[in-house]
Amino acid sequence: MDITDLLKPLVTPLMLILIGSLSGIIMLEKYKKISFRARLGWYCGAISWIIAVVLSFNPVAHVLIYSLEAQFKPVQEEQLKKFDAVVILGGGLLPAGGLRKYPEPNGNTYARVFQGVAVFKQSGAKTLVVSGSSLDPEKGTEADVMRGIAVSLGVPPEVILMEAKSRTTMENANETCKILSPAVYSRIGLVTSAMHMKRSFKTFQKVFPSGAVIPVPVNYISSPLKLTYRMFIPSTDALCASTEAIHEWIGLIWYFLRYGV
């Protein structure tokens, strides 16, 4: 198992908040007398919950998401006509089990495929690649599910290539490069969520020749803020959005340190 698989669930705002709170409780219990360590425990717990509340405000979530999405504008129509292939990256899978009879795409994956297929139909590309595996490939992969959606949306099965080995963005790029020879596919449209595009684009640029990959951001989440009372009320939706954005910023730092992208 890759170290990324081990660290990914731990490096999230919620886990850091829980770790900080738990550390504070332990230190307060162990050092009940007034001391530096007792105060430090109180500070850890208090700061953790302050961070949780701050991240639960819509304006904060908006700033975090917009800081990523604003770096990539929607692709221009004239660029679409020059594509040789379109690549859609998976964003998560709901595995079969329990009441779910078949594996299903999560919200990010469905949005990427739905909008990616629209891009493919508008473009001059003759090949569509769906990329993504899962934690348990034997029970289905993102590529399998995305291919099914694409076919149901009218894409001919014979033009779809599946890359069903990758579980990370770097693996997406490496495995896709094995399928799409740069000598044949010189202009590739890369479709993923706008918030995920910075890391994806930089990673694919590292693997493919310069200028070969064109970013096609979809699934924009941020919207113009409107001054209402809801802006000042913490919400779980805002906390989830903040978590996604922070996860992506952490991913960018990790990829820079590990892969130099």
C-alpha positions in Angstrom: 0.0 0.0 0.0 1.3 3.5 -1.0 2.0 5.9 1.9 -0.5 8.3 0.2 -3.3 5.8 0.9 -2.4 5.8 4.6 -2.0 9.6 5.0 -5.0 10.7 2.9 -7.7 9.9 5.5 -5.7 11.5 8.3 -4.8 14.8 6.7 -8.2 16.5 6.7 -9.5 19.4 8.7 -11.9 17.2 10.6 -9.2 14.7 11.6 -6.8 17.5 12.6 -9.6 19.1 14.7 -10.3 15.8 16.4 -6.6 15.1 17.1 -6.2 18.6 18.5 -9.3 18.2 20.7 -8.3 14.8 21.9 -4.7 16.0 22.7 -6.2 18.8 24.7 -8.5 16.5 26.7 -5.6 14.1 27.5 -3.3 16.9 28.6 -6.0 18.5 30.8 -6.7 15.2 32.4 -3.1 14.3 33.0 -2.0 17.7 34.2 -5.0 18.8 36.3 -3.0 21.4 38.2 -2.5 24.8 36.7 0.6 24.4 34.7 2.0 25.2 31.3 1.0 21.8 30.0 -2.5 22.1 31.3 -2.9 25.5 29.6 -1.4 24.0 26.4 -4.1 21.3 26.5 -6.8 23.9 26.9 -5.4 25.9 24.0 -5.3 22.8 21.8 -8.9 22.0 22.4 -10.1 25.6 22.1 -8.1 26.3 18.9 -9.4 23.1 17.3 -13.0 24.0 17.8 -12.4 27.6 16.7 -11.0 26.3 13.5 -14.0 24.0 13.0 -16.4 26.9 13.5 -14.5 29.2 11.2 -14.4 26.6 8.4 -18.2 26.2 8.7 -18.9 29.7 7.5 -19.9 30.0 3.9 -17.6 33.0 3.1 -14.6 31.1 4.4 -15.5 28.0 2.3 -16.1 30.3 -0.7 -12.7 31.9 -0.5 -10.9 28.5 -0.1 -12.8 27.0 -3.1 -12.5 30.1 -5.3 -8.8 30.3 -4.7 -8.5 27.0 -6.7 -11.3 27.3 -9.2 -10.5 30.9 -10.3 -7.1 29.8 -11.8 -8.8 28.0 -14.7 -11.6 29.4 -16.9 -14.0 27.3 -19.0 -12.4 26.1 -22.2 -13.0 28.1 -25.4 -15.0 26.6 -28.2 -12.2 27.1 -30.8 -9.8 25.0 -28.6 -12.3 22.1 -28.5 -12.1 21.6 -32.3 -8.3 20.9 -32.0 -8.6 18.0 -29.6 -7.4 14.6 -30.6 -8.6 13.0 -27.4 -10.6 13.9 -24.3 -9.6 12.4 -20.9 -12.0 12.3 -18.0 -10.6 11.7 -14.5 -12.7 9.8 -11.9 -13.6 11.6 -8.6 -14.7 8.7 -6.4 -16.8 5.6 -6.4 -19.6 4.3 -4.2 -18.9 0.5 -4.1 -21.5 -2.2 -4.3 -22.7 -3.6 -1.0 -25.6 -3.3 1.4 -28.5 -1.7 -0.3 -26.4 -0.7 -3.3 -26.5 -3.5 -5.8 -24.0 -2.0 -8.3 -21.1 0.4 -7.9 -22.2 4.0 -8.5 -20.3 7.3 -9.2 -20.1 9.8 -6.4 -21.2 13.4 -7.1 -17.8 14.5 -8.4 -17.4 11.6 -10.8 -20.9 12.0 -12.2 -20.5 15.7 -12.8 -17.1 15.1 -14.5 -18.5 12.5 -16.8 -21.8 14.3 -17.6 -20.0 17.5 -18.5 -17.0 15.7 -20.0 -19.2 13.8 -22.5 -20.7 17.2 -23.5 -17.2 18.5 -24.1 -16.3 15.4 -26.1 -19.4 15.7 -28.4 -18.6 19.4 -29.1 -14.9 18.7 -29.7 -13.1 17.3 -32.7 -11.7 14.4 -30.6 -12.1 10.8 -31.9 -11.2 9.1 -28.6 -12.6 9.4 -25.1 -10.5 8.1 -22.2 -12.1 7.4 -18.8 -9.5 7.1 -16.0 -9.8 5.7 -12.5 -9.6 2.5 -10.5 -11.0 1.9 -6.9 -9.9 0.5 -3.6 -11.4 -2.9 -4.6 -11.1 -3.2 -8.4 -12.7 -6.7 -8.4 -16.0 -5.0 -7.3 -15.8 -2.4 -10.1 -13.7 0.6 -11.0 -14.4 4.2 -11.7 -13.5 3.6 -15.4 -16.2 0.9 -15.7 -18.8 3.1 -14.2 -17.8 6.2 -16.2 -17.8 4.2 -19.4 -21.4 3.0 -18.7 -22.5 6.6 -18.1 -20.8 7.8 -21.3 -22.5 5.1 -23.4 -25.9 5.9 -21.9 -25.3 9.5 -22.9 -24.7 8.5 -26.5 -21.0 8.0 -26.9 -20.2 5.0 -29.2 -18.5 2.2 -27.1 -15.8 1.7 -29.7 -14.4 5.2 -29.2 -14.0 4.8 -25.4 -10.7 3.7 -23.9 -10.6 2.6 -20.3 -7.7 3.2 -17.9 -8.7 1.2 -14.8 -5.5 0.9 -12.9 -4.9 4.4 -11.4 -5.9 5.4 -7.9 -4.1 8.7 -7.7 -3.7 11.8 -9.9 -0.1 10.9 -10.7 -1.1 7.4 -11.6 -3.9 8.9 -13.8 -1.3 10.7 -15.8 1.2 7.8 -16.0 -1.3 5.2 -17.0 -3.1 7.5 -19.5 0.2 8.2 -21.2 0.6 4.5 -21.9 -2.7 4.6 -23.7 -2.4 7.8 -25.6 0.8 7.9 -27.6 2.1 11.6 -27.8 3.0 10.8 -31.4 -0.6 10.2 -32.3 -2.5 12.3 -29.8 -0.8 15.8 -29.8 -3.8 17.7 -28.3 -5.5 16.2 -25.3 -8.4 17.8 -23.4 -8.1 17.1 -19.6 -11.5 17.0 -17.9 -11.8 17.2 -14.1 -13.4 19.3 -11.4 -12.2 22.9 -11.4 -11.0 22.6 -7.8 -8.9 19.6 -8.8 -7.6 21.0 -12.0 -4.4 22.8 -10.8 -2.9 19.5 -9.4 -4.2 17.5 -12.3 -2.9 19.8 -15.0 0.5 20.2 -13.4 0.8 16.4 -13.1 -0.2 15.7 -16.7 2.2 18.4 -17.9 5.0 16.6 -16.2 4.2 13.3 -18.0 3.0 14.6 -21.5 5.0 16.8 -23.9 4.8 20.5 -23.4 1.6 22.0 -24.8 -0.1 18.6 -25.4 -2.6 18.9 -22.5 -5.3 21.5 -22.4 -7.3 22.0 -19.1 -11.0 21.6 -19.4 -12.4 22.4 -15.9 -15.9 21.4 -15.1 -18.0 21.0 -11.9 -17.5 24.5 -10.6 -18.7 24.8 -7.0 -18.1 28.4 -6.0 -20.9 30.9 -6.6 -21.1 34.7 -6.1 -21.7 35.5 -2.4 -24.9 37.2 -1.5 -25.3 39.1 1.8 -27.8 37.1 3.8 -28.1 36.0 7.4 -27.0 32.5 6.3 -23.5 33.9 5.8 -23.2 34.2 9.5 -24.5 30.8 10.5 -22.1 27.8 10.5 -23.2 24.9 8.3 -22.1 21.4 7.6 -22.2 22.1 3.8 -19.7 24.9 4.3 -17.5 22.6 6.4 -17.5 19.9 3.8 -16.7 22.4 1.1 -13.8 23.8 3.2 -12.6 20.3 3.8 -12.5 19.5 0.1 -10.6 22.7 -0.7 -8.0 22.3 2.1 -7.6 18.6 1.1 -6.7 19.9 -2.4 -4.2 22.5 -1.2 -2.6 19.8 0.9 -2.5 17.6 -2.2 -0.7 20.4 -4.1 1.9 20.7 -1.4 2.4 17.0 -1.2 2.8 16.6 -5.0 5.3 19.5 -5.1 7.4 17.9 -2.4 7.1 14.3 -3.7 7.0 14.8 -7.5 8.2 18.3 -8.1 5.0 19.4 -9.8 
